[in-house]
Amino acid sequence: MAEQPTDEDSLARRIAAARAAEPGRKDGKKVAENAGWQAASEFIGAMLAGGFIGWFIDRQAGTGPWGLIVMLLLGFVTGLTQSLRRQKRMDKESAERNEE
């Protein structure tokens, strides 16, 4: 007579089926999407930090909107520079993977 499957066997089969049915977890699409979100949040964070610092300078020095404007522009340039660096790094890693 054959052995009856245990609950552990059933659980292992269900876990394997769920993992196989879950699309896109291990492919490059999720990795690229996460990198894109990270780049966007860094860009926005740089602008917000620059804006806050400029606002603080204006409040302390009484310089009107000039500190805010200058620091927002500086935050924009910083965020853009970081985004471009990240893109270069991602392009280089992608080229290295394609060469293999």
Steps between C-alpha positions, in 0.01 A plus 500: 500500500628850413577752770260783547651844428570698812395856563861607447502352149177677418634828636823466302304437179277801561800725570673381183184562296458850646863589425468373144178699449649825630618689190786744472665450834840391374515667162671828423174691468449527877863595555477778242169622642644519851805687373273746321299567814818546698636749245173695501490517879862616516427772244192623685682475833787716374256767384305492827818519706625794294165675531487449874856628549423803282181572693695474827769738372231749394333481841826555687659759273184673374617479139157453346450223248860502376636235733208273417541553125875445502483191721211352298710537187798349677283209618373453144853488361611260774204270439555506126870423541425206730238367258743517210771323701255226595393461137861470384565235764187306400593519131850371576364210708251416226774499236714273718210254544436497125865424424492184713 
